[in-house]
Amino acid sequence: MRQLSCADKLLTFTHPLVMGVLNITPDSFSDGGLFYEGPHANQQAIVDAAGSMVEEGAAVLDVGGESTRPGASPVSVQEELDRVMPVICNIVSLGVVVSIDTRRAQVAQQAVAAGARMVNDVSAGADPQMLSLVASSGVAFVLMHMQGVPADMQDAPRYTSVVDNVRGYMCARMEACTQQGIGLNHLMLDPGFGFGKTMSHNLALLSELANLRIHNAPLLAGLSRKSMLGKISGRNVNHRQSISVAAALMAVERGADMVRVHDVAQTVDALKLHRALIEFER
């Protein structure tokens, strides 16, 4: 049975779990600006949304203050902190694992001090201080694959073999983590759907997701509302709930231990049916 150590919390994957997305940004591709009234985020609306996700079955709440959509420009460290820190302080009491979605060790450090128990890093530890922070704090660490950076990652992504290349990258980053003292039981892997990948790259990774499992680390899949689903369905970002739920279910069937989603209730219901059928067929 796979487990993920998150400092003083433990996630046990007796069945696939759901991570709910809380983007505190004005420009994320799907829910950018959702919690904003003018230039400021509505903290009560964020807390209400987080509470609803927990009631609907989310095991993790992923808080991000910097958009990583294709073409996005970085924000300052202070701006990112101003966006995420009030949220984290307000939701750590909900009882689930709070994740900070950041590439910056300075942001991760303050988030962890406030109660975050997971760092979800799209750069897989590119910040020189990130791995030592994770090692010393004992939080969980999500290693995601990204080719390039958000500003240019979709310009012309190329691989010799996307599955082999992503797997090789993950192996190297896991080795870097263990060398810094991070235990394998603290690591989760994310192939980074849409982060420097074409449609064919994304479909290959989804098809062969199970081949990306390394050292029995749990796998995270983030497909919710992404542009590949829009291209397949022909629907805009606000009408991709159904295909997003289908994508999450397909990822779970191919080995995902956790799915990162915007539509928590619908995804949880689909996974309940999936689990019931598996138990019935045993």
HELIX and SHEET records of a PDB file:
HELIX    1   1 GLN A   43  GLU A   56  1                                  14    
HELIX    2   2 VAL A   77  ILE A   91  1                                  15    
HELIX    3   3 VAL A   92  LEU A   94  5                                   3    
HELIX    4   4 ALA A  105  ALA A  114  1                                  10    
HELIX    5   5 MET A  130  SER A  137  1                                   8    
HELIX    6   6 VAL A  162  GLN A  179  1                                  18    
HELIX    7   7 LEU A  184  HIS A  186  5                                   3    
HELIX    8   8 MET A  199  SER A  207  1                                   9    
HELIX    9   9 LEU A  209  LEU A  212  5                                   4    
HELIX   10  10 SER A  227  SER A  233  1                                   7    
HELIX   11  11 VAL A  237  HIS A  239  5                                   3    
HELIX   12  12 GLN A  241  GLU A  253  1                                  13    
HELIX   13  13 VAL A  264  GLU A  281  1                                  18    
SHEET    1   A 2 GLN A   3  CYS A   6  0                                        
SHEET    2   A 2 LYS A   9  THR A  12 -1                                        
SHEET    1   B 8 LEU A 187  ASP A 190  0                                        
SHEET    2   B 8 ALA A 140  MET A 144  1                                        
SHEET    3   B 8 MET A 118  ASP A 121  1                                        
SHEET    4   B 8 VAL A  97  ASP A 101  1                                        
SHEET    5   B 8 VAL A  60  GLY A  64  1                                        
SHEET    6   B 8 LEU A  17  ASN A  23  1                                        
SHEET    7   B 8 MET A 258  VAL A 261  1                                        
SHEET    8   B 8 LEU A 220  ALA A 221  1                                        
SHEET    1   C 2 TYR A  36  GLU A  37  0                                        
SHEET    2   C 2 HIS A  40  ALA A  41 -1                                        
END                                                                             
